[in-house]
Amino acid sequence: MTMSTVIVIRIPGIRLTREHCDALLSNVLGASDNRAHLCHAADAPETYIYLADALDSIMPKNPTNTTSKVGSTGTLAAAIAQYYPNASTALLQLTLDLRGQAWNKTATWHYVVETDVDATAEADFNDWYTQEHMPGLAAVPGTVRAMRLYNPDGAPRYHALYLLQTQDTFGSPQWLKVRGTEWSSRIRPHFRNTKRTMFNIIK
């Protein structure tokens, strides 16, 4: 768990095969990236590709030069748009990474919550996520890993993802108990621009 940044590529309207994903990354990065995490939305044709610390593949290491990082991400986005014009590309910062109850198991599903939050509730929102919500969901049987990421340059700003052993983990009594706390009820009305998606992980 050493990554610090993640690039997420969103391609609506299509479920990209592993072969096409590898070809895309080979074309835009100069080589296939075996760190790519490929997943398909369960209820709509949509593809997400996650690249952990992928900036190392497209630019020299320069951790203090944020402008270069943003510019290189823009270059990557432009290259991907040549193949998939509706695609979007964002550089996310990892803020929390937790081993789940099923850490040693294989994840086959991937649940994502992307959201903004009212500025008046943002501090409470972040405390809720880090102190109660994400640790609670990580402890649910069947959760392999739970991660929070932050988008400083776009929206939605917050990106929470949960790698799950089976889809049944989502909606289990233990999962629903974590979601149903008093603190959760206080925070959830402040969510804005929210997108919740269940993904099938493509090997």
C-alpha positions in Angstrom: 0.0 0.0 0.0 2.6 2.5 -1.0 0.8 4.4 -3.8 0.3 8.1 -3.4 -1.6 9.0 -6.6 -4.0 7.3 -8.8 -5.1 8.1 -12.3 -8.7 7.2 -13.1 -9.8 7.0 -16.8 -13.6 7.0 -17.2 -15.0 5.8 -20.6 -18.8 6.0 -20.8 -20.9 4.0 -23.2 -18.6 1.1 -23.6 -17.2 -2.0 -21.7 -13.6 -2.1 -22.8 -12.1 -5.5 -22.9 -8.8 -6.3 -21.3 -7.2 -6.6 -24.7 -8.5 -3.2 -25.8 -7.4 -1.7 -22.4 -3.9 -3.1 -22.9 -3.8 -1.7 -26.4 -5.0 1.7 -25.3 -2.4 1.9 -22.6 0.3 0.7 -24.9 -0.6 3.4 -27.4 -0.8 6.3 -25.0 1.9 5.3 -22.5 4.3 3.5 -24.9 3.9 0.2 -23.1 1.2 -1.9 -21.6 0.8 -1.1 -17.9 0.3 -4.2 -15.8 -0.8 -2.1 -12.8 -4.0 -1.2 -14.6 -7.2 -2.0 -12.6 -10.0 -2.5 -15.2 -13.6 -2.6 -14.2 -17.1 -2.5 -15.9 -20.2 -0.9 -14.4 -22.7 -3.5 -13.6 -25.8 -1.6 -14.7 -24.6 0.4 -17.7 -22.0 0.3 -20.4 -19.1 2.1 -18.7 -15.5 1.4 -18.1 -13.1 2.7 -15.4 -9.4 2.2 -15.5 -7.2 2.9 -12.5 -3.5 3.4 -12.8 -1.6 3.4 -9.4 1.2 5.9 -9.3 0.9 5.9 -13.1 2.5 9.3 -13.5 5.9 7.5 -13.1 5.1 6.0 -16.5 4.6 9.2 -18.4 6.9 11.8 -16.7 10.2 12.0 -14.8 9.9 11.9 -11.1 9.6 15.4 -9.7 7.3 15.1 -6.6 7.5 18.9 -5.8 6.4 20.0 -9.3 2.6 19.9 -9.1 2.2 21.9 -12.3 4.1 19.3 -14.3 2.0 16.6 -12.9 -1.3 18.3 -13.8 0.1 19.1 -17.3 1.2 15.5 -17.9 -2.2 14.3 -16.8 -3.7 16.7 -19.4 -1.4 15.3 -22.0 -2.5 11.7 -21.1 -6.2 12.8 -21.3 -5.7 14.3 -24.7 -4.1 11.1 -26.0 -6.9 8.9 -24.6 -9.5 11.3 -26.2 -8.1 10.5 -29.6 -9.4 7.0 -29.2 -12.4 7.6 -26.9 -13.6 11.2 -27.3 -16.1 10.9 -24.4 -13.4 9.7 -21.9 -12.3 11.7 -18.9 -9.0 11.5 -17.0 -8.3 12.7 -13.5 -5.4 12.6 -11.1 -6.5 11.6 -7.6 -4.6 11.8 -4.4 -4.8 8.8 -2.0 -5.9 10.0 1.4 -6.9 6.7 3.1 -6.1 3.0 2.4 -7.4 0.3 4.7 -7.1 -3.5 4.6 -10.5 -5.1 4.7 -11.7 -8.0 6.7 -11.1 -10.2 3.6 -7.7 -8.8 2.8 -6.2 -12.1 1.7 -9.2 -12.9 -0.5 -9.7 -12.1 -4.2 -11.9 -9.1 -5.0 -14.3 -9.6 -7.9 -16.5 -6.5 -7.4 -15.7 -2.9 -6.9 -18.1 -0.3 -5.4 -17.5 3.4 -5.9 -19.0 6.5 -4.4 -18.0 9.8 -6.1 -19.3 13.0 -4.5 -19.0 16.6 -3.6 -20.1 17.9 -0.2 -21.5 21.2 1.1 -18.7 23.4 2.3 -20.4 23.9 5.7 -20.3 20.2 6.4 -16.9 19.3 4.8 -14.9 18.9 8.0 -17.6 16.7 9.6 -17.8 14.8 6.3 -14.1 14.0 6.3 -14.1 13.1 10.0 -17.1 10.8 9.4 -15.3 9.0 6.5 -12.0 8.5 8.3 -13.2 7.8 11.8 -16.4 5.8 11.3 -17.7 5.1 7.8 -14.7 3.7 5.9 -13.2 1.8 8.9 -16.6 0.3 9.5 -17.1 -0.8 5.9 -13.6 -2.2 5.8 -14.4 -4.4 8.7 -17.5 -5.9 7.1 -17.0 -9.6 6.1 -16.2 -9.7 2.4 -14.5 -6.3 2.1 -11.0 -6.8 0.7 -9.9 -3.2 0.7 -11.2 0.3 1.2 -9.7 3.5 -0.2 -10.4 7.2 -0.3 -9.1 9.5 -3.0 -9.3 13.3 -3.5 -9.5 15.2 -6.8 -8.0 18.7 -6.1 -8.7 19.9 -9.7 -12.1 18.7 -10.6 -15.5 17.3 -9.5 -16.6 15.2 -7.8 -13.8 15.9 -5.4 -14.1 12.8 -3.3 -13.8 9.2 -4.5 -14.4 6.3 -2.2 -13.9 2.8 -3.4 -14.4 -0.6 -1.9 -13.0 -3.9 -3.3 -15.4 -6.7 -2.5 -15.0 -10.4 -2.4 -18.6 -10.9 -3.7 -21.4 -8.5 -4.6 -23.4 -9.9 -1.7 -21.1 -8.0 0.7 -22.8 -4.8 -0.5 -26.2 -4.7 1.2 -25.3 -7.4 3.8 -26.7 -6.7 7.3 -23.3 -5.7 8.5 -22.8 -3.3 5.6 -26.3 -1.8 6.2 -25.6 -1.3 9.9 -22.5 0.8 9.1 -24.5 2.9 6.7 -27.3 3.4 9.1 -25.6 5.2 12.0 -26.7 8.5 13.4 -23.6 10.2 12.1 -24.3 8.8 8.6 -27.8 10.2 8.7 -26.5 13.6 9.6 -23.9 13.7 6.8 -25.6 12.1 3.9 -28.0 15.1 3.2 -24.9 17.2 2.5 -23.8 15.1 -0.4 -23.9 16.9 -3.8 -23.1 15.8 -7.4 -23.1 12.1 -6.2 -22.6 9.1 -8.3 -22.7 5.5 -6.9 -21.6 2.6 -9.1 -21.1 -1.1 -8.7 -18.3 -2.5 -10.9 -17.3 -5.9 -12.0 -13.5 -6.3 -11.9 -12.1 -7.5 -15.2 -9.0 -9.8 -15.0 
